[in-house]
Amino acid sequence: MAKLKALLLTEGYHGMISQVEGLAKALNVEFQHKIVRLNWLWNFIPPKITPISESILKDKKYISDNEKFDLVISCGRKSVIPSILLKKKNKDVFTIHIQDPKTNFNNFDIIVVPEHDGVNGENIINSKGAIHYITKEEIEKSKNYLANKVTGQKIIALILGGPNKYYSFNNKELSKIFNQIKTSFISIGYKVVVVPSMRTPKKTIELAKNEFVNDGYTVTNVDKNAYLSSLAIADSIVVTCDSTSMISESAISGKPIFVAHMKARKNNYRFKKFFQLFNDMGITRNLGEKVEQWNYDSLNEVVRVASVIKKKIKDYDFS
């Protein structure tokens, strides 16, 4: 039997790409990825009051193309309407949306939502943290990529996110994090490898580079191999609190994860629920707590979620 074909729809952010590609790989389907772009006004309108119309899209080609897809896997607010449009065009396509679509759940066959979001329903699958595309095999394969950049018996990886509507990433908060790493880790012999993400501002990367110039190595560009390698060579991992996706990805390593908290500029109750869940699971502690090694089962939720979806689509009519 030929592999099923999937169209992946996201806004192009790392966390979203990681989730849709991770699920597509776990489902063992062929896939191609399209970045959703909306016309200006519709970038600010919630999906539940957005018209189900191609007129809201900048690029309509993937909607009007006659290419047949068996699955649509979408993630993020902007991809909600295109997924619904594709379902209307072909009722046989199986649609999976990742994250709360903030619209009628019946528009999708399956919705995958993190447990900490508190969303439940007949077609909802809850995941512990975010699903993603990182595998232990990839991490091990990239191990030597940074091996010559950081030398030392003990290594701490600092994974940097970036500003969002909850966290400003200002210099005061960053300096507090950098000083805590020096106090907790570097003072007892650790070397640090700093890895930025797509949302990390250049000024933040430069600040980290200057701060740790004698204490390790700072990766200055977004580099997936460096990210994977840092997870492989680190004894412990620090991730900034703005990215539940990267905390979830780091949890596949099975290594101690310290969350670097910053002051929130608006109510971050969903983040707090996530932090509590991962604390309760024995995966994370807060940066500043005692530095020690602990163990937990490597978290790979995408495999579990995919196994549930496979059962759902096994008898699905893709005619």
C-alpha positions in Angstrom: 0.0 0.0 0.0 1.3 3.4 -1.0 2.1 5.9 1.7 -0.5 8.5 2.5 0.3 12.0 1.4 -0.1 15.0 3.8 -0.1 18.7 3.4 1.4 20.6 6.4 0.2 24.1 7.1 1.9 26.5 9.6 2.8 30.1 10.0 6.5 29.2 9.7 7.6 29.4 13.3 10.0 26.8 14.7 7.6 25.4 17.3 4.8 24.9 14.7 7.1 23.3 12.1 8.4 21.0 14.7 4.9 19.8 15.7 3.5 19.2 12.2 6.6 17.6 10.8 7.0 15.5 14.0 3.5 14.2 13.6 3.9 13.5 9.9 7.1 11.6 10.5 5.5 9.6 13.3 2.5 8.8 11.1 5.0 7.6 8.4 3.4 9.7 5.6 4.9 11.6 2.7 4.5 15.3 3.2 5.1 18.8 1.9 4.9 22.0 3.9 3.2 25.3 3.0 3.6 28.6 5.0 0.2 30.3 5.4 0.0 34.0 4.7 -3.2 36.0 5.3 -4.2 39.3 3.8 -3.4 42.1 6.2 -6.7 42.6 8.0 -7.3 38.9 8.6 -4.0 38.6 10.6 -5.8 40.2 13.5 -9.2 38.5 13.3 -10.0 35.4 15.4 -10.8 32.2 13.3 -14.3 31.9 14.8 -15.4 35.2 13.1 -13.2 34.8 10.0 -15.1 33.9 6.7 -14.4 30.5 5.3 -13.2 32.0 2.0 -10.1 32.0 -0.2 -10.3 35.8 -0.2 -8.5 36.0 3.1 -5.4 34.2 1.7 -2.4 35.8 0.1 -1.4 32.5 -1.6 -4.3 30.5 -2.8 -2.4 28.0 -5.0 -2.3 25.2 -2.5 -6.1 25.5 -2.1 -6.9 25.6 -5.8 -4.3 23.0 -6.9 -5.8 19.7 -8.0 -3.0 17.8 -6.2 -4.7 15.2 -3.9 -3.7 15.0 -0.3 -5.0 12.3 2.1 -4.2 14.3 5.2 -4.0 18.0 6.2 -1.9 18.6 9.4 -2.2 22.2 10.5 -0.8 24.2 13.4 -1.5 27.7 14.6 -4.3 30.2 14.3 -3.6 31.3 10.7 -3.8 27.7 9.4 -7.3 27.1 10.7 -9.3 28.5 7.8 -7.1 27.0 5.0 -7.6 23.6 6.6 -11.4 24.0 6.8 -11.3 25.2 3.1 -9.5 22.1 2.0 -12.0 19.9 3.9 -14.8 21.7 2.1 -13.2 21.1 -1.2 -12.5 17.4 -0.5 -14.7 15.9 2.2 -12.6 12.8 2.1 -9.4 14.5 3.3 -8.6 13.7 7.0 -7.8 16.9 8.9 -5.7 17.2 12.0 -5.2 20.5 13.8 -2.5 21.0 16.4 -3.3 23.6 19.2 -6.8 24.9 20.1 -8.3 26.2 16.8 -10.6 28.6 18.7 -13.4 27.6 16.4 -15.9 24.7 16.1 -14.1 21.5 16.9 -16.3 19.6 14.4 -14.4 21.4 11.6 -11.6 18.9 12.1 -11.3 15.1 12.4 -8.7 15.2 15.1 -7.4 18.1 17.3 -4.1 17.7 19.2 -3.9 20.0 22.2 -1.4 20.1 25.1 -2.9 19.0 28.4 -2.0 22.2 30.1 -4.4 24.1 27.8 -7.4 22.5 29.4 -9.2 21.7 26.2 -11.3 18.5 26.0 -13.7 17.0 23.5 -14.7 13.9 21.6 -12.1 14.4 18.9 -9.4 15.9 21.1 -6.1 14.1 21.9 -4.2 15.7 24.8 -0.4 15.6 24.8 1.9 16.2 27.7 3.7 19.3 26.5 4.2 20.0 22.8 4.7 17.2 20.2 7.8 17.7 18.1 10.2 16.4 15.4 13.3 15.8 17.6 14.3 12.1 17.9 17.0 10.5 20.1 18.6 9.1 17.0 19.0 12.7 15.5 20.5 13.9 18.8 23.1 11.1 18.9 24.0 11.6 15.2 24.7 15.3 15.8 26.7 14.7 19.0 30.1 15.6 17.5 29.0 18.8 15.8 29.9 20.9 18.8 32.2 18.5 20.5 35.4 20.5 19.7 33.8 23.9 20.5 33.2 23.2 24.2 35.7 21.3 26.3 35.2 20.4 29.9 34.1 17.5 32.0 30.7 19.1 32.7 28.6 21.0 30.2 25.4 23.0 30.6 23.4 23.9 27.5 21.5 27.2 27.5 18.7 27.2 25.0 17.4 30.7 24.3 14.0 31.5 23.0 12.9 35.1 22.3 10.4 37.8 23.1 6.7 37.0 22.7 3.5 38.5 24.1 4.2 37.1 27.5 7.9 37.7 28.0 9.9 40.8 26.9 13.4 39.3 27.0 14.8 42.6 28.3 18.5 42.9 29.3 17.6 43.0 33.0 15.9 39.6 32.9 18.6 38.1 30.7 21.4 39.3 33.0 19.6 37.7 35.9 19.6 34.4 34.0 23.2 34.6 32.9 24.3 35.5 36.4 22.4 32.5 37.8 24.1 30.2 35.4 27.5 31.5 36.5 26.5 31.1 40.1 24.9 27.7 39.8 27.0 26.0 37.2 30.1 27.8 36.0 31.3 28.4 39.6 31.4 24.6 40.1 33.3 23.8 36.9 30.7 23.7 34.2 31.3 25.1 30.7 28.3 26.6 28.9 27.1 26.2 25.3 24.6 28.8 24.3 22.2 28.0 21.4 19.7 30.5 20.0 16.4 29.9 18.3 14.6 31.6 15.4 13.0 34.1 17.9 16.3 35.0 19.6 17.2 38.7 18.8 20.8 39.3 17.6 21.4 41.6 20.5 20.6 38.8 22.9 23.0 36.5 21.1 25.7 39.1 21.3 25.0 39.7 25.0 25.4 36.0 25.7 28.5 35.8 23.6 30.1 38.6 25.6 28.9 37.3 29.0 30.3 33.8 28.5 33.4 34.7 26.4 35.7 32.8 28.8 33.2 30.2 30.0 32.2 28.3 26.9 30.9 28.8 23.4 27.9 30.7 21.9 26.4 29.6 18.6 25.7 32.8 16.7 23.3 31.5 14.1 20.1 29.4 14.1 21.5 25.9 13.5 19.5 22.8 14.0 22.6 20.6 14.2 24.1 22.8 16.9 20.8 22.6 18.8 20.8 18.8 18.6 24.5 18.6 19.4 24.0 20.7 22.5 21.3 18.3 23.8 23.7 15.4 23.2 26.8 16.8 24.9 25.2 18.6 27.8 25.0 17.1 31.3 22.1 19.4 32.1 19.9 21.8 30.1 18.6 25.3 30.8 15.7 26.5 28.6 14.1 30.0 28.8 10.5 29.9 30.0 9.0 31.5 26.9 9.2 28.3 24.9 7.1 25.3 26.0 8.1 23.8 22.6 11.8 23.7 23.3 11.3 22.5 26.9 9.2 19.7 25.4 11.9 18.9 22.8 14.6 18.9 25.4 12.6 16.4 27.5 13.3 13.7 24.9 16.9 13.7 26.1 16.0 12.4 29.5 18.5 14.9 31.0 17.8 17.3 33.9 16.1 20.5 32.6 16.2 23.8 34.5 13.6 26.4 33.4 15.0 30.0 33.4 12.0 32.0 34.5 11.4 35.7 33.6 8.8 38.1 34.8 5.6 37.8 32.7 4.1 40.9 31.3 0.5 39.4 31.2 -1.3 36.5 32.7 0.7 33.4 31.9 -1.6 30.8 33.5 -1.2 28.3 30.7 2.6 28.5 31.1 2.2 28.0 34.8 0.1 24.9 34.3 2.8 23.5 31.9 5.6 24.2 34.3 3.7 22.5 37.1 3.0 19.5 34.9 6.6 19.0 33.9 7.7 19.6 37.5 5.3 17.0 38.8 6.5 14.6 36.1 10.1 15.0 37.4 11.4 16.5 34.1 12.1 20.1 35.1 13.2 22.2 38.1 13.6 26.0 38.3 17.0 27.6 37.5 18.5 28.5 40.9 17.5 25.2 42.5 20.2 22.8 43.6 22.4 21.5 40.8 22.2 17.7 40.7 21.5 14.9 38.3 18.1 13.2 38.3 16.4 10.7 36.0 13.1 10.5 34.2 11.7 8.6 31.3 12.5 10.2 28.0 9.3 12.0 26.9 8.3 11.3 23.3 4.6 12.2 23.1 4.4 12.3 19.3 4.8 8.5 19.1 1.9 8.0 21.5 -0.3 10.6 19.8 0.5 9.1 16.4 -0.5 5.6 17.5 -3.9 6.9 18.5 -4.4 8.7 15.2 -3.3 5.7 13.2 -6.1 3.7 14.8 -8.5 6.5 13.8 -7.4 6.6 10.1 -6.9 2.8 9.7 -10.5 2.3 8.4 -11.0 5.8 7.0 -12.2 6.1 3.5 -9.6 8.1 1.5 -11.4 7.5 -1.9 
